[in-house]
């Protein structure tokens, strides 16, 4: 007599070692490039050319601890507190604008200054939005095709976060969250006609915000023709081109780049990939893109092999945070899209985005342990 056994999701004894290897390689290469790109700036600011490198090493260590914690924590802990994470993120975003803790730099208040530590709440907002959207689509799947129940709530929640970001102002951060919403709506089952309509309606306010802001108009103009004003608005992109162009196939060699010698602004931050291209050449850039391709591959594989819709969307969203950030950063450095101030995951100097990327990787590794027999 045969006994039917119901298929129950089981916990695999291991996790996705390929994804872990890709993340470790990306983070290690990133630390190496921060070491190379930040020395001259660190010596000028702190009198110690290793100052930023040691800080980034600390951030990397904390990030790896966060990865391990996220990988080993029961996913129900994150799912059960979805609205709490959103509330905390909203409070943090508002604090950057309306409290003394907000640290204003470059005309925008995007950071919270907590003693010697600066935190960018946007990175937490990306993660909280993914948890909310995965929870929403998993629990409203029977009504996801309707406008009022299946489409309007996620639009309104994401819109609220975007409005707060625009008050900072952080136009690039708002566009990033909008991009996450679009991708997760696609996999969540939202009607294409709703997404297309929302996209068309969003074009007009975006155009208005750009055309009514001299700063943004200059950015668009420098993107279209950076060499027209190469000494001012187009300076950073032109210097990025010089760095990438001088690297050739194999690069000038690690530490031999010239653009980081105060020619290229933000050489160790948003434009660190220009330093990679100059010192490691086309080969170095290709290795990084291949590693990002591995992250995409493992994200899709982990996502489609989940037993529940919430796990599938969560896995896809966490991978999307990393990949979307990487694509946008590379696009800016190559002059393919206007500058948005998006850091390169695992590479750009800074703790908030690095720890955020490690957390997303930890959630992916956590979900990779769930298998369907």
SVG drawing of the C-alpha trace seen along z (x, -y; Angstrom):
<svg xmlns="http://www.w3.org/2000/svg" viewBox="-11 -78 62 80">
<polyline fill="none" stroke="black" stroke-width="0.4" points="0.0,0.0 1.4,-3.4 1.1,-6.4 0.9,-9.8 3.3,-12.3 2.3,-15.9 5.0,-18.2 6.2,-20.4 8.9,-23.1 12.1,-21.9 15.1,-23.7 18.2,-22.8 21.3,-22.0 23.3,-24.4 22.9,-27.6 23.8,-29.1 27.6,-29.0 27.9,-30.5 26.0,-33.6 28.1,-33.9 31.3,-33.6 30.2,-36.3 29.3,-38.6 32.6,-38.0 34.5,-38.6 32.6,-41.9 33.1,-43.2 36.8,-42.2 37.4,-43.9 35.5,-46.9 37.6,-47.2 40.8,-47.0 39.6,-49.8 38.6,-52.0 42.2,-51.5 43.5,-52.6 41.0,-55.5 40.8,-57.1 44.4,-57.4 45.1,-60.9 41.8,-62.3 42.3,-60.6 45.7,-62.1 44.5,-65.6 41.4,-65.3 42.8,-63.2 46.6,-63.2 46.5,-59.4 46.2,-57.9 44.7,-54.7 42.0,-56.4 39.1,-55.8 40.4,-52.3 40.2,-51.3 36.8,-52.8 35.6,-50.9 37.2,-47.7 35.1,-48.3 32.0,-48.8 32.7,-45.6 33.2,-43.7 29.8,-45.0 28.2,-44.2 29.4,-40.6 27.9,-40.2 24.7,-41.7 24.8,-39.1 25.2,-36.2 22.4,-37.5 20.0,-38.0 20.9,-34.6 20.1,-32.8 17.1,-34.8 13.7,-33.2 12.0,-35.0 8.8,-35.3 10.5,-37.8 10.9,-40.2 7.4,-39.4 5.5,-39.8 6.9,-43.3 6.4,-44.7 4.5,-47.8 6.8,-48.5 9.8,-48.6 7.9,-51.0 7.0,-53.2 10.6,-53.3 11.8,-54.2 9.3,-57.0 10.4,-58.4 14.1,-58.2 13.4,-59.9 11.5,-62.7 14.2,-63.2 16.7,-64.0 14.5,-66.9 13.0,-68.2 15.4,-67.4 18.8,-68.7 20.1,-65.2 19.7,-65.8 23.1,-66.4 22.9,-68.7 25.5,-68.4 25.4,-69.7 22.1,-71.4 20.3,-68.2 19.5,-66.6 19.9,-62.9 21.9,-61.8 21.3,-61.4 24.3,-62.4 24.5,-60.1 27.6,-61.2 30.6,-60.1 28.3,-57.9 26.3,-59.1 23.4,-57.0 21.4,-57.3 17.8,-56.1 17.2,-55.7 19.1,-52.3 16.7,-51.0 13.7,-52.5 14.6,-50.3 14.6,-47.1 11.4,-48.1 9.6,-48.7 10.5,-45.3 9.2,-43.6 6.0,-45.7 5.4,-44.9 6.1,-41.2 3.7,-41.1 1.1,-43.0 1.1,-41.0 1.3,-37.7 -1.8,-38.6 -3.8,-40.4 -3.2,-38.0 -6.9,-37.4 -7.5,-41.1 -4.2,-42.1 -5.9,-42.7 -8.2,-45.4 -7.2,-49.0 -8.5,-50.1 -7.2,-47.2 -4.5,-45.6 -2.7,-48.7 -3.6,-51.9 -2.2,-50.9 1.4,-50.1 1.4,-53.2 0.3,-55.4 2.8,-53.8 5.7,-54.2 4.5,-57.7 4.6,-58.7 8.2,-57.6 9.1,-59.3 7.5,-62.6 9.5,-62.6 12.7,-61.9 11.8,-64.8 11.6,-67.1 15.2,-66.3 15.6,-66.6 16.7,-63.3 15.4,-63.0 17.6,-59.9 16.4,-58.1 12.8,-58.7 13.4,-57.3 15.1,-54.3 12.1,-53.4 9.8,-54.0 11.9,-51.6 11.6,-49.0 7.9,-49.4 7.7,-48.9 9.7,-45.7 7.9,-44.2 4.5,-45.1 5.5,-43.2 6.4,-40.0 3.5,-40.5 0.9,-40.3 -0.3,-43.9 -2.1,-44.6 0.2,-45.9 -2.3,-48.6 -2.1,-50.0 1.7,-50.1 1.8,-51.7 -0.8,-54.3 1.1,-55.2 4.3,-55.4 2.8,-57.8 1.2,-60.0 4.6,-60.1 6.4,-61.5 4.8,-64.9 5.6,-65.7 9.2,-64.4 9.6,-66.7 8.1,-69.6 10.5,-69.0 13.5,-69.0 12.5,-72.0 11.7,-74.1 15.0,-73.4 18.1,-75.1 20.3,-72.6 18.6,-69.6 18.5,-71.4 22.3,-71.8 22.7,-68.1 20.6,-67.0 22.5,-69.4 25.9,-68.1 24.7,-64.6 23.7,-65.3 26.9,-67.1 29.4,-67.1 32.3,-68.5 30.3,-71.7 30.9,-72.8 33.8,-70.5 35.2,-72.9 31.9,-73.2 28.7,-71.2 30.2,-68.5 33.5,-68.3 32.9,-65.1 31.6,-63.1 34.4,-64.3 37.0,-63.2 35.2,-59.9 35.6,-59.4 39.3,-60.3 39.8,-57.7 37.9,-54.9 39.5,-55.8 43.1,-55.8 42.6,-52.3 42.5,-50.4 42.1,-46.7 44.2,-45.8 44.4,-49.1 47.4,-51.2 47.8,-49.0 46.4,-49.0 47.3,-52.3 48.6,-53.9 45.5,-55.9 45.8,-59.6 42.1,-60.7 41.9,-60.1 44.5,-62.8 41.8,-65.4 40.9,-65.4 37.8,-63.2 35.4,-64.3 34.0,-61.5 36.6,-59.1 36.2,-56.8 32.4,-57.2 29.9,-57.3 32.5,-57.4 34.8,-54.7 34.1,-52.6 35.9,-55.2 39.0,-54.4 38.4,-50.7 38.3,-51.2 41.5,-53.3 43.5,-51.0 42.1,-47.6 40.9,-48.3 38.2,-46.7 39.1,-43.4 38.5,-44.6 35.1,-46.2 34.2,-42.9 34.9,-40.8 32.7,-43.0 29.9,-42.9 30.2,-39.1 30.0,-38.9 26.8,-41.1 25.5,-38.7 26.1,-35.8 24.1,-37.7 21.3,-38.1 21.4,-34.4 21.3,-33.3 18.6,-35.8 16.3,-34.5 17.1,-30.8 16.4,-31.4 13.3,-33.3 11.6,-30.8 12.4,-27.9 10.6,-29.3 7.4,-27.6 5.5,-30.8 4.8,-33.9 6.0,-36.2 9.4,-34.4 9.6,-34.7 8.9,-38.4 11.2,-39.1 14.1,-37.2 13.5,-39.0 13.3,-42.4 16.5,-42.0 18.4,-41.0 16.8,-44.0 18.2,-46.4 21.7,-45.3 21.4,-44.9 19.5,-48.1 22.0,-50.1 24.9,-48.5 23.3,-49.2 22.4,-52.8 25.9,-53.5 27.6,-52.0 25.2,-53.9 26.1,-57.2 29.9,-56.6 29.6,-55.6 27.4,-58.6 24.4,-56.5 22.1,-58.1 22.1,-61.5 24.0,-61.6 21.8,-60.5 24.3,-60.0 23.7,-56.3 26.6,-54.4 28.1,-51.2 27.1,-48.2 30.0,-46.8 32.4,-49.3 31.6,-52.9 33.0,-54.2 30.4,-54.4 28.7,-52.2 24.9,-52.6 24.8,-51.2 27.5,-48.6 25.6,-47.2 22.4,-47.4 23.9,-45.3 25.1,-42.7 21.7,-42.5 20.0,-41.9 22.6,-39.2 21.9,-37.7 18.2,-37.5 18.9,-35.9 21.1,-33.3 18.4,-32.7 15.8,-32.0 18.3,-29.9 18.1,-27.3 14.4,-26.8 13.8,-24.1 10.9,-22.4 11.2,-18.6"/>
</svg>
